[in-house]
C-alpha cells in the first residue's frame, strides 16, 4: 500500500501505461463534480467508481481484497480511515466473487493498521493489500471517493 498526494505519486508508484491513465484521470478538472457511478477510462482495464457515502464507526471492520485489480483510491472530499493488513493474515468470511473480483474477510483486532486518507490524497492497494475502507476518522461524515480499478498487468 502506498499513500501520498497527487503531486508526489509519480515518484512512488510504478508508471505502467494503465496506472498513468488512472492518474491522468484524477488530475482532470471537474473530477470532484462527477456523479456517482462507473466511468470508463480504458474499458475493463481501467475504470473509475465514483461514490459518495457516510463513513462508519465499527469495532469489527469488514476487510476486502482483489485478485485482478489494483485499487487507486482518491479522497475527493472529506476524510476516512482505511484499515490495512497483509491479505495472508485474513480469515475469509465470504467466498471469492469472480464477477466482482472481491474477497470479504476479517482481521483480528490489533493485526491491522489504520491509515488516514484525507481530501487530495491517494492510496494505491495491490492484490496483497487487504483493506477496510469507509471507516470514520472521528465522527461519521459524508465523503466523496473515486476508486479507480486498474487491471493487474
C-alpha positions as CSV (number, residue, x, y, z in Angstrom):
1,X,0.0,0.0,0.0
2,X,1.2,3.5,-0.9
3,X,-0.4,6.6,0.5
4,X,0.6,10.0,-0.9
5,X,-0.9,13.0,-2.7
6,X,-1.3,13.6,-6.5
7,X,1.7,15.8,-6.5
8,X,4.1,13.1,-5.3
9,X,2.6,9.9,-6.6
10,X,4.5,9.8,-9.9
11,X,7.7,9.2,-7.9
12,X,6.2,6.5,-5.7
13,X,4.1,4.3,-8.0
14,X,5.3,2.3,-11.0
15,X,4.4,4.2,-14.1
16,X,2.7,1.4,-16.1
17,X,0.5,2.6,-19.0
18,X,-2.7,1.7,-17.1
19,X,-1.6,3.4,-13.9
20,X,-0.6,6.5,-15.9
21,X,-4.2,6.6,-17.3
22,X,-5.6,6.3,-13.8
23,X,-3.5,9.3,-12.6
24,X,-4.2,11.4,-15.6
25,X,-7.9,10.8,-15.0
26,X,-7.6,12.0,-11.4
27,X,-5.8,15.2,-12.5
28,X,-8.6,16.2,-14.9
29,X,-10.5,19.3,-13.9
30,X,-14.0,18.6,-12.6
31,X,-13.5,15.1,-11.2
32,X,-14.9,16.1,-7.9
33,X,-18.1,17.1,-9.6
34,X,-18.7,13.7,-11.3
35,X,-22.0,11.9,-10.4
36,X,-21.8,8.6,-8.6
37,X,-21.3,5.5,-10.7
38,X,-18.9,4.0,-13.1
39,X,-16.7,6.0,-15.6
40,X,-14.9,4.1,-18.3
41,X,-11.3,5.2,-18.8
42,X,-10.0,2.2,-20.8
43,X,-12.8,-0.3,-20.9
44,X,-12.4,-3.0,-18.2
45,X,-8.7,-2.4,-18.0
46,X,-9.0,0.9,-16.2
47,X,-12.3,2.4,-14.9
48,X,-13.4,4.6,-12.1
49,X,-16.1,4.1,-9.5
50,X,-17.4,7.4,-8.1
51,X,-19.0,7.2,-4.7
52,X,-20.5,9.4,-2.0
53,X,-21.3,7.9,1.4
54,X,-21.1,8.4,5.1
55,X,-18.1,6.9,7.0
56,X,-18.9,4.4,9.8
57,X,-17.6,3.7,13.2
58,X,-17.2,0.0,14.0
59,X,-15.1,-2.3,16.2
60,X,-15.0,-5.1,13.6
61,X,-14.3,-3.6,10.1
62,X,-15.1,-5.7,7.0
63,X,-11.9,-6.2,5.0
64,X,-11.7,-6.9,1.3
65,X,-9.1,-7.7,-1.3
66,X,-8.9,-8.3,-5.0
67,X,-7.1,-10.6,-7.4
68,X,-7.5,-8.9,-10.8
69,X,-7.3,-5.2,-10.0
70,X,-5.2,-2.7,-8.2
71,X,-7.3,-0.1,-6.3
72,X,-6.3,3.6,-6.7
73,X,-8.4,5.2,-4.1
74,X,-8.6,9.0,-4.3
75,X,-10.3,11.0,-1.5
76,X,-12.0,13.9,-3.3
77,X,-13.9,15.3,-0.3
78,X,-13.7,14.6,3.4
79,X,-11.5,12.0,5.1
80,X,-11.7,8.4,6.2
81,X,-9.6,5.7,7.8
82,X,-8.7,2.7,5.7
83,X,-7.8,-0.4,7.7
84,X,-4.8,-2.2,6.1
85,X,-3.4,-5.7,6.6
86,X,-1.5,-8.2,4.6
87,X,-4.0,-10.4,2.8
88,X,-2.4,-13.6,4.2
89,X,-3.5,-12.5,7.8
90,X,-7.2,-12.6,7.0
91,X,-9.8,-15.1,7.8
92,X,-12.0,-15.4,4.7
93,X,-15.7,-14.9,5.6
94,X,-17.2,-15.0,2.1
95,X,-16.2,-17.0,-1.0
96,X,-14.4,-15.1,-3.7
97,X,-16.8,-13.4,-6.1
98,X,-15.1,-13.6,-9.5
99,X,-17.5,-11.3,-11.2
100,X,-16.9,-8.5,-8.7
101,X,-13.3,-9.6,-8.1
102,X,-13.6,-9.4,-4.3
103,X,-13.0,-11.4,-1.2
104,X,-14.5,-10.3,2.1
105,X,-12.9,-11.2,5.4
106,X,-12.0,-10.3,8.9
107,X,-8.7,-9.4,10.5
108,X,-8.1,-9.8,14.3
109,X,-8.1,-6.6,16.3
110,X,-4.6,-5.3,16.7
111,X,-3.4,-7.1,13.5
112,X,-4.3,-4.3,11.1
113,X,-3.0,-0.7,10.6
114,X,-5.3,2.3,10.4
115,X,-4.4,4.7,7.6
116,X,-5.9,8.2,7.5
117,X,-6.8,9.3,3.9
118,X,-7.6,13.0,3.6
119,X,-9.0,15.1,0.8
120,X,-6.5,15.2,-2.1
121,X,-4.7,12.0,-1.0
122,X,-4.4,8.7,-2.9
123,X,-4.0,5.2,-1.6
124,X,-2.7,2.5,-4.0
125,X,-3.6,-1.0,-3.0
126,X,-2.3,-4.1,-4.7
127,X,-3.9,-7.6,-4.5
128,X,-1.7,-8.4,-1.5
129,X,-3.3,-5.5,0.4
130,X,-6.4,-6.3,2.4
131,X,-8.3,-3.1,3.2
132,X,-11.3,-1.9,5.1
133,X,-12.5,1.4,3.6
134,X,-15.2,3.8,4.8
135,X,-14.1,4.0,8.5
136,X,-14.8,7.2,10.3
137,X,-11.7,9.1,11.4
138,X,-13.7,10.7,14.2
139,X,-17.5,11.2,13.9
140,X,-19.1,9.8,10.8
141,X,-19.1,12.3,7.9
142,X,-20.1,12.5,4.2
143,X,-17.2,11.9,1.8
144,X,-16.6,11.6,-1.9
145,X,-14.1,9.0,-3.1
146,X,-13.1,7.9,-6.6
147,X,-11.8,4.3,-6.8
148,X,-10.0,3.6,-10.0
149,X,-9.7,-0.1,-10.8
150,X,-6.6,-0.9,-12.7
151,X,-6.2,-4.4,-14.2
152,X,-3.0,-6.2,-12.9
153,X,-0.6,-6.3,-15.8
